[in-house]
Amino acid sequence: MITFKIALAGVLGALLAVIAGQARKEYGIIVLLGLALVMNGFLVSRLREILTFLDGVSQKVGISDTYLRLLYKLLGISFVSRISSGLCEDMGYKSVAYQIELAGKLSILILSIPMLNSLFEMMDQVL
């Protein structure tokens, strides 16, 4: 049901942005930004279920809280960079969108280094 609500809001918001953009391009951009904030706010409120599930799984499996917090950060970076990149593309700034995605990917790689390091150490112990 959530998918239909978001899809409907997206289509209606896009139509409203097109209509507002015909008057002035800036109005269409403002509508798109508002739509993105509303839709992402709704989705973020639903993240609590996923976080609760991941906490339960990590306790059962014995995953360190450090790794779980790192996973949350990586997911956050991924979402923020993709959403902001998409908004820049919609506004016609593809080069800025590419830079945002690149910065997000590099940030994810940099934050993943400790996890990759411990994975390689574990593999070295096993072999």
Chimera marker file (.cmm) of the C-alpha trace (Angstrom):
<marker_set name="trace">
<marker id="1" x="0.000" y="0.000" z="0.000" r="1" g="1" b="0" radius="0.5"/>
<marker id="2" x="2.874" y="2.370" z="0.767" r="1" g="1" b="0" radius="0.5"/>
<marker id="3" x="4.179" y="1.949" z="-2.773" r="1" g="1" b="0" radius="0.5"/>
<marker id="4" x="0.893" y="3.071" z="-4.277" r="1" g="1" b="0" radius="0.5"/>
<marker id="5" x="0.746" y="6.128" z="-2.024" r="1" g="1" b="0" radius="0.5"/>
<marker id="6" x="4.271" y="7.156" z="-2.935" r="1" g="1" b="0" radius="0.5"/>
<marker id="7" x="3.695" y="6.472" z="-6.632" r="1" g="1" b="0" radius="0.5"/>
<marker id="8" x="0.487" y="8.517" z="-6.618" r="1" g="1" b="0" radius="0.5"/>
<marker id="9" x="2.155" y="11.370" z="-4.745" r="1" g="1" b="0" radius="0.5"/>
<marker id="10" x="5.083" y="11.241" z="-7.180" r="1" g="1" b="0" radius="0.5"/>
<marker id="11" x="2.910" y="11.375" z="-10.279" r="1" g="1" b="0" radius="0.5"/>
<marker id="12" x="0.709" y="14.148" z="-8.894" r="1" g="1" b="0" radius="0.5"/>
<marker id="13" x="3.745" y="16.093" z="-7.726" r="1" g="1" b="0" radius="0.5"/>
<marker id="14" x="5.461" y="15.727" z="-11.094" r="1" g="1" b="0" radius="0.5"/>
<marker id="15" x="2.334" y="16.957" z="-12.877" r="1" g="1" b="0" radius="0.5"/>
<marker id="16" x="2.129" y="19.904" z="-10.512" r="1" g="1" b="0" radius="0.5"/>
<marker id="17" x="5.824" y="20.643" z="-11.130" r="1" g="1" b="0" radius="0.5"/>
<marker id="18" x="5.252" y="20.616" z="-14.893" r="1" g="1" b="0" radius="0.5"/>
<marker id="19" x="2.275" y="22.946" z="-14.582" r="1" g="1" b="0" radius="0.5"/>
<marker id="20" x="4.126" y="25.277" z="-12.193" r="1" g="1" b="0" radius="0.5"/>
<marker id="21" x="7.233" y="25.122" z="-14.407" r="1" g="1" b="0" radius="0.5"/>
<marker id="22" x="5.255" y="26.442" z="-17.358" r="1" g="1" b="0" radius="0.5"/>
<marker id="23" x="4.694" y="29.687" z="-15.485" r="1" g="1" b="0" radius="0.5"/>
<marker id="24" x="8.330" y="29.944" z="-14.340" r="1" g="1" b="0" radius="0.5"/>
<marker id="25" x="11.002" y="27.279" z="-14.275" r="1" g="1" b="0" radius="0.5"/>
<marker id="26" x="11.899" y="28.151" z="-10.683" r="1" g="1" b="0" radius="0.5"/>
<marker id="27" x="8.391" y="27.278" z="-9.498" r="1" g="1" b="0" radius="0.5"/>
<marker id="28" x="8.683" y="23.795" z="-10.955" r="1" g="1" b="0" radius="0.5"/>
<marker id="29" x="12.006" y="23.281" z="-9.185" r="1" g="1" b="0" radius="0.5"/>
<marker id="30" x="10.532" y="24.420" z="-5.871" r="1" g="1" b="0" radius="0.5"/>
<marker id="31" x="7.632" y="21.977" z="-6.291" r="1" g="1" b="0" radius="0.5"/>
<marker id="32" x="10.082" y="19.156" z="-7.054" r="1" g="1" b="0" radius="0.5"/>
<marker id="33" x="12.154" y="19.951" z="-3.969" r="1" g="1" b="0" radius="0.5"/>
<marker id="34" x="9.051" y="20.046" z="-1.792" r="1" g="1" b="0" radius="0.5"/>
<marker id="35" x="7.839" y="16.771" z="-3.266" r="1" g="1" b="0" radius="0.5"/>
<marker id="36" x="11.212" y="15.137" z="-2.626" r="1" g="1" b="0" radius="0.5"/>
<marker id="37" x="11.201" y="16.323" z="0.991" r="1" g="1" b="0" radius="0.5"/>
<marker id="38" x="7.680" y="15.039" z="1.625" r="1" g="1" b="0" radius="0.5"/>
<marker id="39" x="8.273" y="11.669" z="-0.036" r="1" g="1" b="0" radius="0.5"/>
<marker id="40" x="11.624" y="11.120" z="1.664" r="1" g="1" b="0" radius="0.5"/>
<marker id="41" x="10.209" y="12.198" z="5.009" r="1" g="1" b="0" radius="0.5"/>
<marker id="42" x="7.510" y="9.575" z="4.647" r="1" g="1" b="0" radius="0.5"/>
<marker id="43" x="10.053" y="6.909" z="3.736" r="1" g="1" b="0" radius="0.5"/>
<marker id="44" x="12.393" y="7.833" z="6.583" r="1" g="1" b="0" radius="0.5"/>
<marker id="45" x="9.527" y="7.421" z="9.035" r="1" g="1" b="0" radius="0.5"/>
<marker id="46" x="9.169" y="3.850" z="7.747" r="1" g="1" b="0" radius="0.5"/>
<marker id="47" x="12.856" y="3.093" z="8.300" r="1" g="1" b="0" radius="0.5"/>
<marker id="48" x="12.249" y="2.365" z="11.986" r="1" g="1" b="0" radius="0.5"/>
<marker id="49" x="10.879" y="-1.066" z="11.052" r="1" g="1" b="0" radius="0.5"/>
<marker id="50" x="14.012" y="-1.897" z="9.078" r="1" g="1" b="0" radius="0.5"/>
<marker id="51" x="16.328" y="-0.650" z="11.817" r="1" g="1" b="0" radius="0.5"/>
<marker id="52" x="14.483" y="-2.707" z="14.440" r="1" g="1" b="0" radius="0.5"/>
<marker id="53" x="14.799" y="-5.785" z="12.247" r="1" g="1" b="0" radius="0.5"/>
<marker id="54" x="18.517" y="-5.209" z="11.683" r="1" g="1" b="0" radius="0.5"/>
<marker id="55" x="19.091" y="-4.707" z="15.418" r="1" g="1" b="0" radius="0.5"/>
<marker id="56" x="17.337" y="-8.006" z="16.152" r="1" g="1" b="0" radius="0.5"/>
<marker id="57" x="19.333" y="-9.869" z="13.521" r="1" g="1" b="0" radius="0.5"/>
<marker id="58" x="22.620" y="-8.377" z="14.725" r="1" g="1" b="0" radius="0.5"/>
<marker id="59" x="21.902" y="-9.490" z="18.295" r="1" g="1" b="0" radius="0.5"/>
<marker id="60" x="21.070" y="-13.037" z="17.185" r="1" g="1" b="0" radius="0.5"/>
<marker id="61" x="24.093" y="-13.353" z="14.921" r="1" g="1" b="0" radius="0.5"/>
<marker id="62" x="26.457" y="-11.435" z="17.189" r="1" g="1" b="0" radius="0.5"/>
<marker id="63" x="27.417" y="-8.603" z="14.864" r="1" g="1" b="0" radius="0.5"/>
<marker id="64" x="29.276" y="-5.796" z="16.583" r="1" g="1" b="0" radius="0.5"/>
<marker id="65" x="27.397" y="-2.531" z="17.099" r="1" g="1" b="0" radius="0.5"/>
<marker id="66" x="30.314" y="-0.773" z="15.439" r="1" g="1" b="0" radius="0.5"/>
<marker id="67" x="29.644" y="-2.566" z="12.170" r="1" g="1" b="0" radius="0.5"/>
<marker id="68" x="25.926" y="-1.960" z="12.413" r="1" g="1" b="0" radius="0.5"/>
<marker id="69" x="26.454" y="1.776" z="12.938" r="1" g="1" b="0" radius="0.5"/>
<marker id="70" x="28.827" y="1.756" z="9.976" r="1" g="1" b="0" radius="0.5"/>
<marker id="71" x="26.183" y="0.044" z="7.860" r="1" g="1" b="0" radius="0.5"/>
<marker id="72" x="23.666" y="2.734" z="8.832" r="1" g="1" b="0" radius="0.5"/>
<marker id="73" x="26.112" y="5.456" z="7.846" r="1" g="1" b="0" radius="0.5"/>
<marker id="74" x="26.808" y="3.777" z="4.512" r="1" g="1" b="0" radius="0.5"/>
<marker id="75" x="23.098" y="3.473" z="3.771" r="1" g="1" b="0" radius="0.5"/>
<marker id="76" x="22.550" y="7.097" z="4.737" r="1" g="1" b="0" radius="0.5"/>
<marker id="77" x="25.326" y="8.295" z="2.458" r="1" g="1" b="0" radius="0.5"/>
<marker id="78" x="23.926" y="6.176" z="-0.344" r="1" g="1" b="0" radius="0.5"/>
<marker id="79" x="20.405" y="7.560" z="0.032" r="1" g="1" b="0" radius="0.5"/>
<marker id="80" x="21.453" y="11.194" z="0.421" r="1" g="1" b="0" radius="0.5"/>
<marker id="81" x="23.838" y="11.151" z="-2.521" r="1" g="1" b="0" radius="0.5"/>
<marker id="82" x="21.368" y="9.395" z="-4.840" r="1" g="1" b="0" radius="0.5"/>
<marker id="83" x="18.429" y="11.632" z="-3.919" r="1" g="1" b="0" radius="0.5"/>
<marker id="84" x="20.404" y="14.865" z="-4.212" r="1" g="1" b="0" radius="0.5"/>
<marker id="85" x="21.977" y="13.644" z="-7.442" r="1" g="1" b="0" radius="0.5"/>
<marker id="86" x="18.557" y="12.895" z="-8.887" r="1" g="1" b="0" radius="0.5"/>
<marker id="87" x="17.301" y="16.347" z="-7.933" r="1" g="1" b="0" radius="0.5"/>
<marker id="88" x="20.276" y="18.006" z="-9.622" r="1" g="1" b="0" radius="0.5"/>
<marker id="89" x="19.662" y="15.937" z="-12.756" r="1" g="1" b="0" radius="0.5"/>
<marker id="90" x="16.000" y="17.006" z="-12.763" r="1" g="1" b="0" radius="0.5"/>
<marker id="91" x="17.122" y="20.616" z="-12.623" r="1" g="1" b="0" radius="0.5"/>
<marker id="92" x="19.413" y="20.054" z="-15.603" r="1" g="1" b="0" radius="0.5"/>
<marker id="93" x="22.758" y="20.009" z="-13.777" r="1" g="1" b="0" radius="0.5"/>
<marker id="94" x="24.060" y="16.589" z="-14.782" r="1" g="1" b="0" radius="0.5"/>
<marker id="95" x="27.686" y="17.425" z="-14.077" r="1" g="1" b="0" radius="0.5"/>
<marker id="96" x="26.831" y="18.414" z="-10.497" r="1" g="1" b="0" radius="0.5"/>
<marker id="97" x="24.771" y="15.231" z="-10.145" r="1" g="1" b="0" radius="0.5"/>
<marker id="98" x="27.764" y="13.169" z="-11.275" r="1" g="1" b="0" radius="0.5"/>
<marker id="99" x="30.031" y="14.912" z="-8.753" r="1" g="1" b="0" radius="0.5"/>
<marker id="100" x="27.575" y="14.235" z="-5.936" r="1" g="1" b="0" radius="0.5"/>
<marker id="101" x="27.396" y="10.548" z="-6.855" r="1" g="1" b="0" radius="0.5"/>
<marker id="102" x="31.173" y="10.337" z="-7.083" r="1" g="1" b="0" radius="0.5"/>
<marker id="103" x="31.580" y="11.982" z="-3.673" r="1" g="1" b="0" radius="0.5"/>
<marker id="104" x="29.050" y="9.546" z="-2.203" r="1" g="1" b="0" radius="0.5"/>
<marker id="105" x="30.834" y="6.527" z="-3.667" r="1" g="1" b="0" radius="0.5"/>
<marker id="106" x="34.210" y="7.707" z="-2.429" r="1" g="1" b="0" radius="0.5"/>
<marker id="107" x="32.785" y="8.388" z="1.041" r="1" g="1" b="0" radius="0.5"/>
<marker id="108" x="31.340" y="4.888" z="1.131" r="1" g="1" b="0" radius="0.5"/>
<marker id="109" x="34.673" y="3.416" z="0.081" r="1" g="1" b="0" radius="0.5"/>
<marker id="110" x="36.577" y="5.397" z="2.706" r="1" g="1" b="0" radius="0.5"/>
<marker id="111" x="34.163" y="4.419" z="5.481" r="1" g="1" b="0" radius="0.5"/>
<marker id="112" x="34.308" y="0.772" z="4.374" r="1" g="1" b="0" radius="0.5"/>
<marker id="113" x="38.083" y="0.504" z="4.790" r="1" g="1" b="0" radius="0.5"/>
<marker id="114" x="37.998" y="-0.645" z="8.465" r="1" g="1" b="0" radius="0.5"/>
<marker id="115" x="35.383" y="-3.277" z="7.662" r="1" g="1" b="0" radius="0.5"/>
<marker id="116" x="37.357" y="-4.505" z="4.648" r="1" g="1" b="0" radius="0.5"/>
<marker id="117" x="40.498" y="-4.555" z="6.757" r="1" g="1" b="0" radius="0.5"/>
<marker id="118" x="38.929" y="-6.779" z="9.399" r="1" g="1" b="0" radius="0.5"/>
<marker id="119" x="37.493" y="-9.026" z="6.679" r="1" g="1" b="0" radius="0.5"/>
<marker id="120" x="40.946" y="-9.482" z="5.150" r="1" g="1" b="0" radius="0.5"/>
<marker id="121" x="42.434" y="-10.191" z="8.592" r="1" g="1" b="0" radius="0.5"/>
<marker id="122" x="39.770" y="-12.838" z="9.205" r="1" g="1" b="0" radius="0.5"/>
<marker id="123" x="40.470" y="-14.420" z="5.822" r="1" g="1" b="0" radius="0.5"/>
<marker id="124" x="44.207" y="-14.412" z="6.583" r="1" g="1" b="0" radius="0.5"/>
<marker id="125" x="43.588" y="-16.243" z="9.881" r="1" g="1" b="0" radius="0.5"/>
<marker id="126" x="41.426" y="-18.867" z="8.190" r="1" g="1" b="0" radius="0.5"/>
<marker id="127" x="43.929" y="-19.484" z="5.415" r="1" g="1" b="0" radius="0.5"/>
<link id1="1" id2="2" r="1" g="1" b="0" radius="0.2"/>
<link id1="2" id2="3" r="1" g="1" b="0" radius="0.2"/>
<link id1="3" id2="4" r="1" g="1" b="0" radius="0.2"/>
<link id1="4" id2="5" r="1" g="1" b="0" radius="0.2"/>
<link id1="5" id2="6" r="1" g="1" b="0" radius="0.2"/>
<link id1="6" id2="7" r="1" g="1" b="0" radius="0.2"/>
<link id1="7" id2="8" r="1" g="1" b="0" radius="0.2"/>
<link id1="8" id2="9" r="1" g="1" b="0" radius="0.2"/>
<link id1="9" id2="10" r="1" g="1" b="0" radius="0.2"/>
<link id1="10" id2="11" r="1" g="1" b="0" radius="0.2"/>
<link id1="11" id2="12" r="1" g="1" b="0" radius="0.2"/>
<link id1="12" id2="13" r="1" g="1" b="0" radius="0.2"/>
<link id1="13" id2="14" r="1" g="1" b="0" radius="0.2"/>
<link id1="14" id2="15" r="1" g="1" b="0" radius="0.2"/>
<link id1="15" id2="16" r="1" g="1" b="0" radius="0.2"/>
<link id1="16" id2="17" r="1" g="1" b="0" radius="0.2"/>
<link id1="17" id2="18" r="1" g="1" b="0" radius="0.2"/>
<link id1="18" id2="19" r="1" g="1" b="0" radius="0.2"/>
<link id1="19" id2="20" r="1" g="1" b="0" radius="0.2"/>
<link id1="20" id2="21" r="1" g="1" b="0" radius="0.2"/>
<link id1="21" id2="22" r="1" g="1" b="0" radius="0.2"/>
<link id1="22" id2="23" r="1" g="1" b="0" radius="0.2"/>
<link id1="23" id2="24" r="1" g="1" b="0" radius="0.2"/>
<link id1="24" id2="25" r="1" g="1" b="0" radius="0.2"/>
<link id1="25" id2="26" r="1" g="1" b="0" radius="0.2"/>
<link id1="26" id2="27" r="1" g="1" b="0" radius="0.2"/>
<link id1="27" id2="28" r="1" g="1" b="0" radius="0.2"/>
<link id1="28" id2="29" r="1" g="1" b="0" radius="0.2"/>
<link id1="29" id2="30" r="1" g="1" b="0" radius="0.2"/>
<link id1="30" id2="31" r="1" g="1" b="0" radius="0.2"/>
<link id1="31" id2="32" r="1" g="1" b="0" radius="0.2"/>
<link id1="32" id2="33" r="1" g="1" b="0" radius="0.2"/>
<link id1="33" id2="34" r="1" g="1" b="0" radius="0.2"/>
<link id1="34" id2="35" r="1" g="1" b="0" radius="0.2"/>
<link id1="35" id2="36" r="1" g="1" b="0" radius="0.2"/>
<link id1="36" id2="37" r="1" g="1" b="0" radius="0.2"/>
<link id1="37" id2="38" r="1" g="1" b="0" radius="0.2"/>
<link id1="38" id2="39" r="1" g="1" b="0" radius="0.2"/>
<link id1="39" id2="40" r="1" g="1" b="0" radius="0.2"/>
<link id1="40" id2="41" r="1" g="1" b="0" radius="0.2"/>
<link id1="41" id2="42" r="1" g="1" b="0" radius="0.2"/>
<link id1="42" id2="43" r="1" g="1" b="0" radius="0.2"/>
<link id1="43" id2="44" r="1" g="1" b="0" radius="0.2"/>
<link id1="44" id2="45" r="1" g="1" b="0" radius="0.2"/>
<link id1="45" id2="46" r="1" g="1" b="0" radius="0.2"/>
<link id1="46" id2="47" r="1" g="1" b="0" radius="0.2"/>
<link id1="47" id2="48" r="1" g="1" b="0" radius="0.2"/>
<link id1="48" id2="49" r="1" g="1" b="0" radius="0.2"/>
<link id1="49" id2="50" r="1" g="1" b="0" radius="0.2"/>
<link id1="50" id2="51" r="1" g="1" b="0" radius="0.2"/>
<link id1="51" id2="52" r="1" g="1" b="0" radius="0.2"/>
<link id1="52" id2="53" r="1" g="1" b="0" radius="0.2"/>
<link id1="53" id2="54" r="1" g="1" b="0" radius="0.2"/>
<link id1="54" id2="55" r="1" g="1" b="0" radius="0.2"/>
<link id1="55" id2="56" r="1" g="1" b="0" radius="0.2"/>
<link id1="56" id2="57" r="1" g="1" b="0" radius="0.2"/>
<link id1="57" id2="58" r="1" g="1" b="0" radius="0.2"/>
<link id1="58" id2="59" r="1" g="1" b="0" radius="0.2"/>
<link id1="59" id2="60" r="1" g="1" b="0" radius="0.2"/>
<link id1="60" id2="61" r="1" g="1" b="0" radius="0.2"/>
<link id1="61" id2="62" r="1" g="1" b="0" radius="0.2"/>
<link id1="62" id2="63" r="1" g="1" b="0" radius="0.2"/>
<link id1="63" id2="64" r="1" g="1" b="0" radius="0.2"/>
<link id1="64" id2="65" r="1" g="1" b="0" radius="0.2"/>
<link id1="65" id2="66" r="1" g="1" b="0" radius="0.2"/>
<link id1="66" id2="67" r="1" g="1" b="0" radius="0.2"/>
<link id1="67" id2="68" r="1" g="1" b="0" radius="0.2"/>
<link id1="68" id2="69" r="1" g="1" b="0" radius="0.2"/>
<link id1="69" id2="70" r="1" g="1" b="0" radius="0.2"/>
<link id1="70" id2="71" r="1" g="1" b="0" radius="0.2"/>
<link id1="71" id2="72" r="1" g="1" b="0" radius="0.2"/>
<link id1="72" id2="73" r="1" g="1" b="0" radius="0.2"/>
<link id1="73" id2="74" r="1" g="1" b="0" radius="0.2"/>
<link id1="74" id2="75" r="1" g="1" b="0" radius="0.2"/>
<link id1="75" id2="76" r="1" g="1" b="0" radius="0.2"/>
<link id1="76" id2="77" r="1" g="1" b="0" radius="0.2"/>
<link id1="77" id2="78" r="1" g="1" b="0" radius="0.2"/>
<link id1="78" id2="79" r="1" g="1" b="0" radius="0.2"/>
<link id1="79" id2="80" r="1" g="1" b="0" radius="0.2"/>
<link id1="80" id2="81" r="1" g="1" b="0" radius="0.2"/>
<link id1="81" id2="82" r="1" g="1" b="0" radius="0.2"/>
<link id1="82" id2="83" r="1" g="1" b="0" radius="0.2"/>
<link id1="83" id2="84" r="1" g="1" b="0" radius="0.2"/>
<link id1="84" id2="85" r="1" g="1" b="0" radius="0.2"/>
<link id1="85" id2="86" r="1" g="1" b="0" radius="0.2"/>
<link id1="86" id2="87" r="1" g="1" b="0" radius="0.2"/>
<link id1="87" id2="88" r="1" g="1" b="0" radius="0.2"/>
<link id1="88" id2="89" r="1" g="1" b="0" radius="0.2"/>
<link id1="89" id2="90" r="1" g="1" b="0" radius="0.2"/>
<link id1="90" id2="91" r="1" g="1" b="0" radius="0.2"/>
<link id1="91" id2="92" r="1" g="1" b="0" radius="0.2"/>
<link id1="92" id2="93" r="1" g="1" b="0" radius="0.2"/>
<link id1="93" id2="94" r="1" g="1" b="0" radius="0.2"/>
<link id1="94" id2="95" r="1" g="1" b="0" radius="0.2"/>
<link id1="95" id2="96" r="1" g="1" b="0" radius="0.2"/>
<link id1="96" id2="97" r="1" g="1" b="0" radius="0.2"/>
<link id1="97" id2="98" r="1" g="1" b="0" radius="0.2"/>
<link id1="98" id2="99" r="1" g="1" b="0" radius="0.2"/>
<link id1="99" id2="100" r="1" g="1" b="0" radius="0.2"/>
<link id1="100" id2="101" r="1" g="1" b="0" radius="0.2"/>
<link id1="101" id2="102" r="1" g="1" b="0" radius="0.2"/>
<link id1="102" id2="103" r="1" g="1" b="0" radius="0.2"/>
<link id1="103" id2="104" r="1" g="1" b="0" radius="0.2"/>
<link id1="104" id2="105" r="1" g="1" b="0" radius="0.2"/>
<link id1="105" id2="106" r="1" g="1" b="0" radius="0.2"/>
<link id1="106" id2="107" r="1" g="1" b="0" radius="0.2"/>
<link id1="107" id2="108" r="1" g="1" b="0" radius="0.2"/>
<link id1="108" id2="109" r="1" g="1" b="0" radius="0.2"/>
<link id1="109" id2="110" r="1" g="1" b="0" radius="0.2"/>
<link id1="110" id2="111" r="1" g="1" b="0" radius="0.2"/>
<link id1="111" id2="112" r="1" g="1" b="0" radius="0.2"/>
<link id1="112" id2="113" r="1" g="1" b="0" radius="0.2"/>
<link id1="113" id2="114" r="1" g="1" b="0" radius="0.2"/>
<link id1="114" id2="115" r="1" g="1" b="0" radius="0.2"/>
<link id1="115" id2="116" r="1" g="1" b="0" radius="0.2"/>
<link id1="116" id2="117" r="1" g="1" b="0" radius="0.2"/>
<link id1="117" id2="118" r="1" g="1" b="0" radius="0.2"/>
<link id1="118" id2="119" r="1" g="1" b="0" radius="0.2"/>
<link id1="119" id2="120" r="1" g="1" b="0" radius="0.2"/>
<link id1="120" id2="121" r="1" g="1" b="0" radius="0.2"/>
<link id1="121" id2="122" r="1" g="1" b="0" radius="0.2"/>
<link id1="122" id2="123" r="1" g="1" b="0" radius="0.2"/>
<link id1="123" id2="124" r="1" g="1" b="0" radius="0.2"/>
<link id1="124" id2="125" r="1" g="1" b="0" radius="0.2"/>
<link id1="125" id2="126" r="1" g="1" b="0" radius="0.2"/>
<link id1="126" id2="127" r="1" g="1" b="0" radius="0.2"/>
</marker_set>
